Amino acid sequence: MSASAPSLQGQALSGHNRISTQALTSLAKAAAAEALGVDTHDVRADWADDAGLLALSLVSPIRIPPLPAVVRDAGRVAAFGGSILERTVAAKARILSTVTALSGARLSRVDIRISGVKPIEGGRVL
C-alpha cells in the first residue's frame, strides 16, 4: 500500500531540484539536432556562466538540399527553409525556447557555429 503525496497547492516545499549538466547537455543536443536536421551525435554543446544565466554554445553541421538540385531549381533553398544563415537564426530561437521550456533553466543566449553540411540523400526535404 502506498500513500499519496499531500496536495499543497500554492505552497512552496522545502528542498531543491537540480538538473545535471549532463542532462542539460543531452537536452540541448537533442533540441539542436532537431532544429538543424542532423543526428544528436553530430552536435557538440558547451555551457558557460553569463552573469548568472547559462550561455549555450553549439557546434553542428546542418542539413542542406543536394547541390545539383539547387543548381537545377534555386527554389529548393526556400523550400528547405531559407539560407543556412536564415535557418541558423531561426534554430537559435527554437533551441532556446525548447531548452527553457523543458528544463526550466534560464538561458541568456544560444551561439551556433555551423561546422559543415549534410546533404539530404535522395533530395527529400525534412
C-alpha positions as CSV (number, residue, x, y, z in Angstrom):
1,M,0.0,0.0,0.0
2,S,1.4,3.4,-0.9
3,A,0.4,6.8,0.5
4,S,-0.2,9.6,-1.9
5,A,1.7,12.8,-1.6
6,P,-0.1,15.6,0.2
7,S,-1.7,18.2,-2.0
8,L,-0.1,21.5,-1.2
9,Q,-1.5,23.7,-3.9
10,G,0.0,27.2,-3.8
11,Q,2.6,26.3,-1.1
12,A,6.4,26.1,-1.7
13,L,8.0,22.9,-0.5
14,S,11.4,22.9,1.2
15,G,14.3,21.4,-0.7
16,H,15.7,21.8,-4.2
17,N,15.7,20.2,-7.5
18,R,18.7,20.1,-9.7
19,I,19.2,19.1,-13.3
20,S,22.6,17.8,-14.0
21,T,24.9,19.3,-16.6
22,Q,24.8,16.0,-18.5
23,A,21.0,16.1,-18.7
24,L,21.0,19.7,-19.8
25,T,23.7,18.9,-22.4
26,S,21.7,16.0,-23.7
27,L,18.6,18.1,-23.9
28,A,20.4,20.9,-25.8
29,K,22.0,18.5,-28.2
30,A,18.6,16.9,-29.0
31,A,16.9,20.3,-29.5
32,A,19.8,21.4,-31.8
33,A,19.8,18.2,-33.7
34,E,16.0,18.5,-34.4
35,A,16.3,22.2,-35.3
36,L,19.2,21.7,-37.7
37,G,18.1,18.3,-39.2
38,V,21.1,16.3,-38.0
39,D,21.8,13.4,-35.7
40,T,22.3,14.1,-32.0
41,H,25.8,12.6,-32.0
42,D,26.8,15.2,-34.6
43,V,26.2,18.1,-32.2
44,R,28.6,19.4,-29.6
45,A,27.3,21.5,-26.7
46,D,29.1,23.6,-24.1
47,W,27.8,25.7,-21.2
48,A,29.2,28.9,-19.7
49,D,28.2,31.3,-17.0
50,D,26.9,34.6,-18.3
51,A,26.2,36.9,-15.4
52,G,24.3,34.2,-13.5
53,L,22.5,32.8,-16.6
54,L,23.5,29.9,-18.8
55,A,25.1,30.6,-22.2
56,L,24.9,27.7,-24.6
57,S,27.4,27.2,-27.4
58,L,26.7,24.6,-30.1
59,V,28.8,23.3,-32.9
60,S,27.0,21.3,-35.5
61,P,26.6,20.5,-39.2
62,I,23.3,21.4,-40.9
63,R,21.2,19.6,-43.5
64,I,21.0,21.1,-46.9
65,P,19.3,20.1,-50.2
66,P,21.6,18.4,-52.7
67,L,23.6,21.0,-54.5
68,P,22.8,19.6,-58.0
69,A,19.1,20.0,-57.2
70,V,19.7,23.6,-56.1
71,V,21.5,24.3,-59.3
72,R,18.6,23.0,-61.3
73,D,16.0,24.8,-59.1
74,A,17.0,27.6,-56.8
75,G,13.6,27.5,-55.2
76,R,14.8,24.4,-53.3
77,V,16.6,26.7,-50.9
78,A,13.3,28.5,-50.0
79,A,11.5,25.2,-49.8
80,F,14.2,24.0,-47.3
81,G,13.5,26.9,-45.0
82,G,15.9,29.5,-46.4
83,S,19.6,30.0,-46.5
84,I,21.9,28.4,-43.9
85,L,22.1,31.8,-42.1
86,E,18.3,32.2,-42.0
87,R,17.8,28.7,-40.8
88,T,20.5,29.0,-38.1
89,V,19.0,32.2,-36.8
90,A,15.6,30.5,-36.6
91,A,17.1,27.5,-34.9
92,K,18.7,29.6,-32.2
93,A,15.3,30.8,-31.1
94,R,13.7,27.3,-31.2
95,I,16.6,25.8,-29.3
96,L,16.5,28.5,-26.6
97,S,12.7,28.1,-26.3
98,T,12.8,24.3,-26.2
99,V,15.6,24.0,-23.6
100,T,14.0,26.7,-21.4
101,A,10.5,25.1,-21.6
102,L,11.7,21.6,-20.9
103,S,14.3,22.2,-18.3
104,G,13.3,25.5,-16.6
105,A,16.8,26.7,-17.0
106,R,17.3,30.4,-17.8
107,L,19.5,30.8,-20.8
108,S,21.0,34.2,-21.8
109,R,21.9,33.2,-25.3
110,V,22.5,30.4,-27.8
111,D,25.5,30.6,-30.0
112,I,25.7,28.2,-33.0
113,R,28.8,27.5,-35.2
114,I,28.0,25.5,-38.3
115,S,30.8,23.0,-38.8
116,G,29.7,21.5,-42.1
117,V,26.8,20.5,-44.2
118,K,25.0,17.2,-44.7
119,P,23.1,16.9,-48.0
120,I,19.8,15.1,-47.8
121,E,20.1,11.7,-49.5
122,G,17.6,11.5,-52.4
123,G,16.8,15.2,-52.2
124,R,13.9,14.8,-49.7
125,V,13.1,17.8,-47.6
126,L,12.9,17.1,-43.8
